[in-house]
Amino acid sequence: MIIKQLVNSTALWDSFCKELDERLDFSYRQLSQRDEPSEMYRIQGEIRALNSLKKLRDKVNSTTVNTDYNKTIRATENF
């Protein structure tokens, strides 16, 4: 699987994270300069997407499937 190669190769992953960090920095600068709410929401969505890509390694290499669902189940079991 190509994604596994990306996240498990240190050189590739570091380069990918560096690119994501540069894009995040740019997005944060853009966000601080915008006044229009629709533009701010768009940039916030971009930042969220970039941050989710930074978590890709953990998601691909995790042993549990659908951890958000599992957390929800555990939280509701306490009631």
N, C-alpha and C positions, 0 to 999 in steps of 0.2 A: 504494500500500500504506500503510495507516494507521500501521503500526509505523515505517516509514521517515520519515513525517511527524513522529512523536514524537521519534525520535533525531536528526533533522537540523534541527529547530527549536530554536534555542538557548534561547528562553524556555520552551518546553514541557519540554525536557530538563532545564534547571536546576531547574524546579519539581518535576519527577519525582524528580530526585536529592535535592533537599531533603527531600521526603517519605520517600524511602528512608532517608536519614540519620537522620531523626527516629525512624523505626520501628526502625532498627538500634540507636540509643541506648537505646530502650525495651527492646529484646530483651536487650541486654547487661546492663542493670540487672536485668531479671528473672532472667537466668542467674546473676548473682552472688548472688541471694537464694534460690535453690532448693537443696534438699537431696536431693530425690527423683531418682534417676538417670533414670527415664523422662521426667520433666519437663525435665531438663537436656538429654537427647537431642532432645526435641521442639523445644526452643528453639534448640539448635545447628542443627537442620535448617532452622528458620525463618531463622536468620542466614545460612546457606549460600544459601538461596533468594533472600534480599534482596540478597546480594552478587552473585549471578549476574545479577540484574536490572540491577545497576549496570554490568555488562559487556555489556549488550544492544547498545549503540551500536557497539562494536567488532565484535560478532558480525554484526549486520545489515549493516554497511558493509564487512566483510572481503571480500577478493577470492578467497581460497582457501576451498574447501568442506571441511568436516569436518577442521579443523586438528588436533584431538586424534588422529584416525586417522593423519594425515600424520606427526605427531610420533612415534607408535608405530612406524610403518613405518621412519622414519629411524633410530630408536634400535635397532631389531632388525637393520638392515642392517650395523651396525658389528660384529656378532658373527661 
